[in-house]
Amino acid sequence: MLRFISRVLLVLVALIAGAVGSFLFLRPKPPALPDTPALVTRVREVARLETLQVSLYKKVEFSPQPQATDALWKDVINWARYSINTPIGRAIVFADVHFGYDFSRLDGSAMRIQGNRVDVVLPPLEVKVELKPGETEIIGSNLDSAQTTLLLEKAREAFEREVKGDARLKERARRSAENTLRVLFLSAGFREVNVVDVLPPPATAG
């Protein structure tokens, strides 16, 4: 009786082992992780990634100086006209500011793959200011059209300087880009994604 039970147990063990072996053999292997060129192509498909947009307004004032010419008497007339009726413009200017990264020029030197980990360096942050003329309010101006155009260009430059110096806005844009890249790389099969300023040295086999 014991011999019979032992034989049954041996048969059951053999059957279970065979089933497990067949499952492991037939189980589909996980897809291979993309190599660096393939991953670069995926990132380039994102192209110009806009990570943050903010709307701002600013009160600006501008008084253009008279331009010097080659004719002395013309300069005198210009200065006289300027002193009698000093040109000045004041306005409340509204603008949309876009923060983004251009990945179209990304190459393998900005990325390193080690096993299921990928490190990537972001390209320089780009800032684009778009004025909103329809919402701009002129609150006092005797400027001509050319001088008004100059006033708005001064406002655009002021917006750009301001936002480029705003560490909080730049950090928000960077975090947004990091989240987008993590989703992209994790969906490609990587388990660890690091957005870094400088690529770490490659790991050496111990």
PyRosetta script that sets phi, psi and omega in degrees:
from pyrosetta import init, pose_from_sequence

init()
pose = pose_from_sequence("MLRFISRVLLVLVALIAGAVGSFLFLRPKPPALPDTPALVTRVREVARLETLQVSLYKKVEFSPQPQATDALWKDVINWARYSINTPIGRAIVFADVHFGYDFSRLDGSAMRIQGNRVDVVLPPLEVKVELKPGETEIIGSNLDSAQTTLLLEKAREAFEREVKGDARLKERARRSAENTLRVLFLSAGFREVNVVDVLPPPATAG")
pose.set_psi(1, -43.0)
pose.set_omega(1, 179.2)
pose.set_phi(2, -64.9)
pose.set_psi(2, -38.8)
pose.set_omega(2, 179.0)
pose.set_phi(3, -63.5)
pose.set_psi(3, -38.1)
pose.set_omega(3, -179.7)
pose.set_phi(4, -64.6)
pose.set_psi(4, -45.4)
pose.set_omega(4, 179.8)
pose.set_phi(5, -62.3)
pose.set_psi(5, -41.7)
pose.set_omega(5, -180.0)
pose.set_phi(6, -62.0)
pose.set_psi(6, -42.5)
pose.set_omega(6, 178.9)
pose.set_phi(7, -63.5)
pose.set_psi(7, -40.1)
pose.set_omega(7, 179.0)
pose.set_phi(8, -62.1)
pose.set_psi(8, -43.4)
pose.set_omega(8, -179.7)
pose.set_phi(9, -63.3)
pose.set_psi(9, -41.0)
pose.set_omega(9, 179.6)
pose.set_phi(10, -62.5)
pose.set_psi(10, -41.5)
pose.set_omega(10, 178.8)
pose.set_phi(11, -63.3)
pose.set_psi(11, -42.6)
pose.set_omega(11, -179.9)
pose.set_phi(12, -63.7)
pose.set_psi(12, -42.7)
pose.set_omega(12, 178.9)
pose.set_phi(13, -61.8)
pose.set_psi(13, -41.7)
pose.set_omega(13, -179.9)
pose.set_phi(14, -65.1)
pose.set_psi(14, -41.2)
pose.set_omega(14, 178.8)
pose.set_phi(15, -64.1)
pose.set_psi(15, -43.2)
pose.set_omega(15, 179.7)
pose.set_phi(16, -63.8)
pose.set_psi(16, -43.4)
pose.set_omega(16, 179.6)
pose.set_phi(17, -62.7)
pose.set_psi(17, -39.7)
pose.set_omega(17, 179.3)
pose.set_phi(18, -66.3)
pose.set_psi(18, -40.0)
pose.set_omega(18, 179.8)
pose.set_phi(19, -65.1)
pose.set_psi(19, -42.8)
pose.set_omega(19, 179.1)
pose.set_phi(20, -63.5)
pose.set_psi(20, -42.4)
pose.set_omega(20, 178.9)
pose.set_phi(21, -62.7)
pose.set_psi(21, -41.6)
pose.set_omega(21, 179.2)
pose.set_phi(22, -64.3)
pose.set_psi(22, -38.4)
pose.set_omega(22, -179.9)
pose.set_phi(23, -64.6)
pose.set_psi(23, -44.9)
pose.set_omega(23, -179.3)
pose.set_phi(24, -66.1)
pose.set_psi(24, -34.7)
pose.set_omega(24, -178.2)
pose.set_phi(25, -73.4)
pose.set_psi(25, -40.4)
pose.set_omega(25, -175.8)
pose.set_phi(26, -85.6)
pose.set_psi(26, -16.3)
pose.set_omega(26, -177.9)
pose.set_phi(27, -62.2)
pose.set_psi(27, 129.6)
pose.set_omega(27, -178.7)
pose.set_phi(28, -63.6)
pose.set_psi(28, 138.9)
pose.set_omega(28, 178.6)
pose.set_phi(29, -75.4)
pose.set_psi(29, 148.3)
pose.set_omega(29, 177.6)
pose.set_phi(30, -63.7)
pose.set_psi(30, 144.6)
pose.set_omega(30, -179.3)
pose.set_phi(31, -60.3)
pose.set_psi(31, 146.4)
pose.set_omega(31, -179.8)
pose.set_phi(32, -68.6)
pose.set_psi(32, 143.9)
pose.set_omega(32, 178.1)
pose.set_phi(33, -70.0)
pose.set_psi(33, 144.3)
pose.set_omega(33, 178.8)
pose.set_phi(34, -66.1)
pose.set_psi(34, 148.0)
pose.set_omega(34, 176.5)
pose.set_phi(35, -82.0)
pose.set_psi(35, 179.5)
pose.set_omega(35, -174.9)
pose.set_phi(36, -59.0)
pose.set_psi(36, -48.6)
pose.set_omega(36, 179.5)
pose.set_phi(37, -58.9)
pose.set_psi(37, -40.2)
pose.set_omega(37, -180.0)
pose.set_phi(38, -66.8)
pose.set_psi(38, -38.2)
pose.set_omega(38, -179.7)
pose.set_phi(39, -70.1)
pose.set_psi(39, -37.4)
pose.set_omega(39, 176.4)
pose.set_phi(40, -59.9)
pose.set_psi(40, -41.5)
pose.set_omega(40, 179.1)
pose.set_phi(41, -61.9)
pose.set_psi(41, -41.9)
pose.set_omega(41, 178.8)
pose.set_phi(42, -62.0)
pose.set_psi(42, -42.8)
pose.set_omega(42, -179.1)
pose.set_phi(43, -66.9)
pose.set_psi(43, -39.2)
pose.set_omega(43, 179.9)
pose.set_phi(44, -63.1)
pose.set_psi(44, -26.6)
pose.set_omega(44, 178.6)
pose.set_phi(45, -65.0)
pose.set_psi(45, -24.7)
pose.set_omega(45, 175.4)
pose.set_phi(46, -68.3)
pose.set_psi(46, -27.8)
pose.set_omega(46, 179.0)
pose.set_phi(47, 55.9)
pose.set_psi(47, -121.6)
pose.set_omega(47, -177.2)
pose.set_phi(48, -89.7)
pose.set_psi(48, 107.3)
pose.set_omega(48, -175.6)
pose.set_phi(49, -95.2)
pose.set_psi(49, 113.6)
pose.set_omega(49, 175.0)
pose.set_phi(50, -87.2)
pose.set_psi(50, 120.8)
pose.set_omega(50, -173.1)
pose.set_phi(51, -106.2)
pose.set_psi(51, -16.1)
pose.set_omega(51, -176.8)
pose.set_phi(52, -160.5)
pose.set_psi(52, 140.6)
pose.set_omega(52, 173.3)
pose.set_phi(53, -135.5)
pose.set_psi(53, 131.3)
pose.set_omega(53, 177.9)
pose.set_phi(54, -130.3)
pose.set_psi(54, 150.0)
pose.set_omega(54, 176.5)
pose.set_phi(55, -108.8)
pose.set_psi(55, 131.8)
pose.set_omega(55, -176.7)
pose.set_phi(56, -132.6)
pose.set_psi(56, 162.3)
pose.set_omega(56, 170.7)
pose.set_phi(57, -141.1)
pose.set_psi(57, 156.0)
pose.set_omega(57, -175.3)
pose.set_phi(58, -151.4)
pose.set_psi(58, 139.4)
pose.set_omega(58, 173.2)
pose.set_phi(59, -88.6)
pose.set_psi(59, 123.8)
pose.set_omega(59, -176.6)
pose.set_phi(60, -124.6)
pose.set_psi(60, 154.2)
pose.set_omega(60, 177.7)
pose.set_phi(61, -137.1)
pose.set_psi(61, 140.3)
pose.set_omega(61, -175.3)
pose.set_phi(62, -147.1)
pose.set_psi(62, 131.5)
pose.set_omega(62, 176.6)
pose.set_phi(63, -132.0)
pose.set_psi(63, 97.8)
pose.set_omega(63, -176.6)
pose.set_phi(64, -68.8)
pose.set_psi(64, 143.0)
pose.set_omega(64, 176.4)
pose.set_phi(65, -84.7)
pose.set_psi(65, 150.6)
pose.set_omega(65, 176.9)
pose.set_phi(66, -64.2)
pose.set_psi(66, 140.5)
pose.set_omega(66, -178.1)
pose.set_phi(67, -84.0)
pose.set_psi(67, 135.6)
pose.set_omega(67, 176.9)
pose.set_phi(68, -72.8)
pose.set_psi(68, 147.3)
pose.set_omega(68, 178.4)
pose.set_phi(69, -124.9)
pose.set_psi(69, -177.9)
pose.set_omega(69, 178.2)
pose.set_phi(70, -84.5)
pose.set_psi(70, -9.8)
pose.set_omega(70, -177.1)
pose.set_phi(71, -106.4)
pose.set_psi(71, 122.1)
pose.set_omega(71, -176.4)
pose.set_phi(72, -60.7)
pose.set_psi(72, -47.3)
pose.set_omega(72, -177.2)
pose.set_phi(73, -66.1)
pose.set_psi(73, -32.0)
pose.set_omega(73, 177.1)
pose.set_phi(74, -67.0)
pose.set_psi(74, -37.7)
pose.set_omega(74, 176.5)
pose.set_phi(75, -63.7)
pose.set_psi(75, -41.6)
pose.set_omega(75, 179.3)
pose.set_phi(76, -61.2)
pose.set_psi(76, -44.2)
pose.set_omega(76, 179.9)
pose.set_phi(77, -63.4)
pose.set_psi(77, -42.7)
pose.set_omega(77, 180.0)
pose.set_phi(78, -61.6)
pose.set_psi(78, -44.3)
pose.set_omega(78, -179.9)
pose.set_phi(79, -66.2)
pose.set_psi(79, -37.8)
pose.set_omega(79, 178.3)
pose.set_phi(80, -64.3)
pose.set_psi(80, -44.5)
pose.set_omega(80, 178.8)
pose.set_phi(81, -62.5)
pose.set_psi(81, -38.7)
pose.set_omega(81, -179.4)
pose.set_phi(82, -65.8)
pose.set_psi(82, -42.5)
pose.set_omega(82, -177.3)
pose.set_phi(83, -69.4)
pose.set_psi(83, -30.5)
pose.set_omega(83, -179.9)
pose.set_phi(84, -78.1)
pose.set_psi(84, -43.1)
pose.set_omega(84, -177.0)
pose.set_phi(85, -133.1)
pose.set_psi(85, 81.4)
pose.set_omega(85, -176.0)
pose.set_phi(86, -65.0)
pose.set_psi(86, 122.1)
pose.set_omega(86, 178.7)
pose.set_phi(87, -72.0)
pose.set_psi(87, 133.5)
pose.set_omega(87, 179.0)
pose.set_phi(88, -153.0)
pose.set_psi(88, 143.0)
pose.set_omega(88, 178.8)
pose.set_phi(89, -133.3)
pose.set_psi(89, 137.2)
pose.set_omega(89, 176.6)
pose.set_phi(90, -129.1)
pose.set_psi(90, 139.5)
pose.set_omega(90, -178.4)
pose.set_phi(91, -157.1)
pose.set_psi(91, 154.8)
pose.set_omega(91, 168.8)
pose.set_phi(92, -103.7)
pose.set_psi(92, 113.8)
pose.set_omega(92, -172.2)
pose.set_phi(93, -108.2)
pose.set_psi(93, 132.4)
pose.set_omega(93, 178.4)
pose.set_phi(94, -108.2)
pose.set_psi(94, 148.8)
pose.set_omega(94, -178.1)
pose.set_phi(95, -153.4)
pose.set_psi(95, 152.8)
pose.set_omega(95, 168.7)
pose.set_phi(96, -103.8)
pose.set_psi(96, 132.2)
pose.set_omega(96, -179.7)
pose.set_phi(97, -113.6)
pose.set_psi(97, 125.9)
pose.set_omega(97, -177.8)
pose.set_phi(98, -110.3)
pose.set_psi(98, 129.0)
pose.set_omega(98, 173.9)
pose.set_phi(99, -108.0)
pose.set_psi(99, 137.0)
pose.set_omega(99, 179.8)
pose.set_phi(100, -164.4)
pose.set_psi(100, 175.1)
pose.set_omega(100, 179.8)
pose.set_phi(101, -129.6)
pose.set_psi(101, 134.6)
pose.set_omega(101, 178.8)
pose.set_phi(102, -98.3)
pose.set_psi(102, 106.4)
pose.set_omega(102, -178.1)
pose.set_phi(103, -92.0)
pose.set_psi(103, 2.2)
pose.set_omega(103, -174.6)
pose.set_phi(104, -66.1)
pose.set_psi(104, -23.9)
pose.set_omega(104, -179.5)
pose.set_phi(105, -102.1)
pose.set_psi(105, 8.0)
pose.set_omega(105, -179.6)
pose.set_phi(106, -63.8)
pose.set_psi(106, 139.1)
pose.set_omega(106, 176.4)
pose.set_phi(107, -133.5)
pose.set_psi(107, -176.5)
pose.set_omega(107, -175.3)
pose.set_phi(108, -64.4)
pose.set_psi(108, -19.8)
pose.set_omega(108, -179.9)
pose.set_phi(109, -70.7)
pose.set_psi(109, -14.0)
pose.set_omega(109, -179.9)
pose.set_phi(110, -100.3)
pose.set_psi(110, 10.1)
pose.set_omega(110, -175.0)
pose.set_phi(111, -146.4)
pose.set_psi(111, 143.5)
pose.set_omega(111, 175.7)
pose.set_phi(112, -138.9)
pose.set_psi(112, 131.2)
pose.set_omega(112, 177.8)
pose.set_phi(113, -109.3)
pose.set_psi(113, 128.7)
pose.set_omega(113, 175.7)
pose.set_phi(114, -135.4)
pose.set_psi(114, 101.9)
pose.set_omega(114, -176.5)
pose.set_phi(115, 64.8)
pose.set_psi(115, -127.6)
pose.set_omega(115, 179.1)
pose.set_phi(116, -97.8)
pose.set_psi(116, 23.1)
pose.set_omega(116, 178.3)
pose.set_phi(117, -116.7)
pose.set_psi(117, 141.4)
pose.set_omega(117, 176.8)
pose.set_phi(118, -132.6)
pose.set_psi(118, 134.3)
pose.set_omega(118, 174.2)
pose.set_phi(119, -112.4)
pose.set_psi(119, 138.5)
pose.set_omega(119, -178.3)
pose.set_phi(120, -140.9)
pose.set_psi(120, 142.3)
pose.set_omega(120, 176.9)
pose.set_phi(121, -103.6)
pose.set_psi(121, 128.3)
pose.set_omega(121, 178.8)
pose.set_phi(122, -71.7)
pose.set_psi(122, 146.1)
pose.set_omega(122, 171.4)
pose.set_phi(123, -70.2)
pose.set_psi(123, 171.1)
pose.set_omega(123, 180.0)
pose.set_phi(124, -59.4)
pose.set_psi(124, 143.1)
pose.set_omega(124, 177.2)
pose.set_phi(125, -70.5)
pose.set_psi(125, 133.5)
pose.set_omega(125, 178.5)
pose.set_phi(126, -109.7)
pose.set_psi(126, 139.7)
pose.set_omega(126, -179.9)
pose.set_phi(127, -121.5)
pose.set_psi(127, 128.9)
pose.set_omega(127, 179.2)
pose.set_phi(128, -127.6)
pose.set_psi(128, 127.4)
pose.set_omega(128, -179.3)
pose.set_phi(129, -107.2)
pose.set_psi(129, 125.8)
pose.set_omega(129, 176.6)
pose.set_phi(130, -117.2)
pose.set_psi(130, 112.9)
pose.set_omega(130, 177.6)
pose.set_phi(131, -70.8)
pose.set_psi(131, 154.1)
pose.set_omega(131, 180.0)
pose.set_phi(132, -116.7)
pose.set_psi(132, 83.7)
pose.set_omega(132, -175.4)
pose.set_phi(133, -56.8)
pose.set_psi(133, -33.5)
pose.set_omega(133, -178.3)
pose.set_phi(134, -64.7)
pose.set_psi(134, -22.2)
pose.set_omega(134, -179.2)
pose.set_phi(135, -104.8)
pose.set_psi(135, -5.4)
pose.set_omega(135, -179.8)
pose.set_phi(136, -70.8)
pose.set_psi(136, 135.0)
pose.set_omega(136, -177.8)
pose.set_phi(137, -115.7)
pose.set_psi(137, 117.3)
pose.set_omega(137, 175.4)
pose.set_phi(138, -83.1)
pose.set_psi(138, 118.9)
pose.set_omega(138, -174.8)
pose.set_phi(139, -108.3)
pose.set_psi(139, 4.5)
pose.set_omega(139, 177.4)
pose.set_phi(140, 164.8)
pose.set_psi(140, 112.7)
pose.set_omega(140, -176.0)
pose.set_phi(141, -160.8)
pose.set_psi(141, 139.3)
pose.set_omega(141, 168.7)
pose.set_phi(142, -122.4)
pose.set_psi(142, 25.0)
pose.set_omega(142, -179.6)
pose.set_phi(143, -78.4)
pose.set_psi(143, 150.8)
pose.set_omega(143, 172.1)
pose.set_phi(144, -82.8)
pose.set_psi(144, -179.8)
pose.set_omega(144, -173.9)
pose.set_phi(145, -63.4)
pose.set_psi(145, -40.1)
pose.set_omega(145, 179.8)
pose.set_phi(146, -64.9)
pose.set_psi(146, -40.9)
pose.set_omega(146, 179.3)
pose.set_phi(147, -70.0)
pose.set_psi(147, -33.8)
pose.set_omega(147, 176.3)
pose.set_phi(148, -65.1)
pose.set_psi(148, -39.6)
pose.set_omega(148, 175.6)
pose.set_phi(149, -60.5)
pose.set_psi(149, -40.1)
pose.set_omega(149, 178.0)
pose.set_phi(150, -65.1)
pose.set_psi(150, -39.7)
pose.set_omega(150, 177.1)
pose.set_phi(151, -58.6)
pose.set_psi(151, -46.0)
pose.set_omega(151, -179.1)
pose.set_phi(152, -67.3)
pose.set_psi(152, -35.6)
pose.set_omega(152, 177.5)
pose.set_phi(153, -66.2)
pose.set_psi(153, -38.9)
pose.set_omega(153, 175.5)
pose.set_phi(154, -61.6)
pose.set_psi(154, -39.0)
pose.set_omega(154, 178.7)
pose.set_phi(155, -64.9)
pose.set_psi(155, -43.2)
pose.set_omega(155, 179.5)
pose.set_phi(156, -61.0)
pose.set_psi(156, -43.7)
pose.set_omega(156, 178.7)
pose.set_phi(157, -63.5)
pose.set_psi(157, -37.4)
pose.set_omega(157, 179.1)
pose.set_phi(158, -66.4)
pose.set_psi(158, -42.0)
pose.set_omega(158, 175.3)
pose.set_phi(159, -58.1)
pose.set_psi(159, -46.5)
pose.set_omega(159, -176.3)
pose.set_phi(160, -62.9)
pose.set_psi(160, -44.7)
pose.set_omega(160, 178.1)
pose.set_phi(161, -61.5)
pose.set_psi(161, -41.1)
pose.set_omega(161, -176.6)
pose.set_phi(162, -64.5)
pose.set_psi(162, -48.5)
pose.set_omega(162, -175.6)
pose.set_phi(163, -73.7)
pose.set_psi(163, -31.5)
pose.set_omega(163, 177.5)
pose.set_phi(164, -66.7)
pose.set_psi(164, -23.8)
pose.set_omega(164, 177.6)
pose.set_phi(165, -94.3)
pose.set_psi(165, 2.5)
pose.set_omega(165, -178.4)
pose.set_phi(166, -91.5)
pose.set_psi(166, 102.6)
pose.set_omega(166, -176.7)
pose.set_phi(167, -64.1)
pose.set_psi(167, -34.3)
pose.set_omega(167, -178.2)
pose.set_phi(168, -67.4)
pose.set_psi(168, -42.2)
pose.set_omega(168, 178.7)
pose.set_phi(169, -65.3)
pose.set_psi(169, -41.0)
pose.set_omega(169, 179.8)
pose.set_phi(170, -65.5)
pose.set_psi(170, -36.1)
pose.set_omega(170, 178.4)
pose.set_phi(171, -68.7)
pose.set_psi(171, -38.6)
pose.set_omega(171, 176.7)
pose.set_phi(172, -62.6)
pose.set_psi(172, -41.5)
pose.set_omega(172, 178.7)
pose.set_phi(173, -64.4)
pose.set_psi(173, -40.8)
pose.set_omega(173, -179.4)
pose.set_phi(174, -65.3)
pose.set_psi(174, -44.4)
pose.set_omega(174, 179.7)
pose.set_phi(175, -60.8)
pose.set_psi(175, -39.7)
pose.set_omega(175, 178.7)
pose.set_phi(176, -63.0)
pose.set_psi(176, -42.4)
pose.set_omega(176, 178.0)
pose.set_phi(177, -64.8)
pose.set_psi(177, -41.6)
pose.set_omega(177, 178.9)
pose.set_phi(178, -60.1)
pose.set_psi(178, -44.4)
pose.set_omega(178, -179.6)
pose.set_phi(179, -62.4)
pose.set_psi(179, -40.7)
pose.set_omega(179, 179.7)
pose.set_phi(180, -63.6)
pose.set_psi(180, -44.5)
pose.set_omega(180, -179.2)
pose.set_phi(181, -67.0)
pose.set_psi(181, -38.1)
pose.set_omega(181, 179.0)
pose.set_phi(182, -61.7)
pose.set_psi(182, -44.5)
pose.set_omega(182, 178.3)
pose.set_phi(183, -60.5)
pose.set_psi(183, -42.6)
pose.set_omega(183, -179.0)
pose.set_phi(184, -63.6)
pose.set_psi(184, -47.0)
pose.set_omega(184, -176.2)
pose.set_phi(185, -74.5)
pose.set_psi(185, -37.0)
pose.set_omega(185, 177.6)
pose.set_phi(186, -64.8)
pose.set_psi(186, -37.1)
pose.set_omega(186, 178.0)
pose.set_phi(187, -68.2)
pose.set_psi(187, -20.6)
pose.set_omega(187, 177.7)
pose.set_phi(188, -83.6)
pose.set_psi(188, -6.6)
pose.set_omega(188, 175.7)
pose.set_phi(189, 112.8)
pose.set_psi(189, -3.3)
pose.set_omega(189, 179.0)
pose.set_phi(190, -78.1)
pose.set_psi(190, 151.0)
pose.set_omega(190, -178.8)
pose.set_phi(191, -104.9)
pose.set_psi(191, -20.9)
pose.set_omega(191, -179.0)
pose.set_phi(192, -132.9)
pose.set_psi(192, 125.9)
pose.set_omega(192, -179.1)
pose.set_phi(193, -127.2)
pose.set_psi(193, 124.8)
pose.set_omega(193, -179.6)
pose.set_phi(194, -124.7)
pose.set_psi(194, 123.3)
pose.set_omega(194, 173.4)
pose.set_phi(195, -97.8)
pose.set_psi(195, 117.4)
pose.set_omega(195, -170.7)
pose.set_phi(196, -126.2)
pose.set_psi(196, 163.8)
pose.set_omega(196, 175.1)
pose.set_phi(197, -82.5)
pose.set_psi(197, -33.9)
pose.set_omega(197, 179.6)
pose.set_phi(198, -137.4)
pose.set_psi(198, 135.9)
pose.set_omega(198, 179.3)
pose.set_phi(199, -65.2)
pose.set_psi(199, 135.0)
pose.set_omega(199, 176.6)
pose.set_phi(200, -71.3)
pose.set_psi(200, 159.4)
pose.set_omega(200, 177.6)
pose.set_phi(201, -63.8)
pose.set_psi(201, 148.8)
pose.set_omega(201, -179.6)
pose.set_phi(202, -63.5)
pose.set_psi(202, 145.3)
pose.set_omega(202, 179.7)
pose.set_phi(203, -69.4)
pose.set_psi(203, 140.8)
pose.set_omega(203, 178.2)
pose.set_phi(204, -104.7)
pose.set_psi(204, 144.4)
pose.set_omega(204, -179.8)
pose.set_phi(205, -68.6)
pose.set_psi(205, 129.4)
pose.set_omega(205, -178.3)
pose.set_phi(206, -84.3)
pose.dump_pdb("model.pdb")
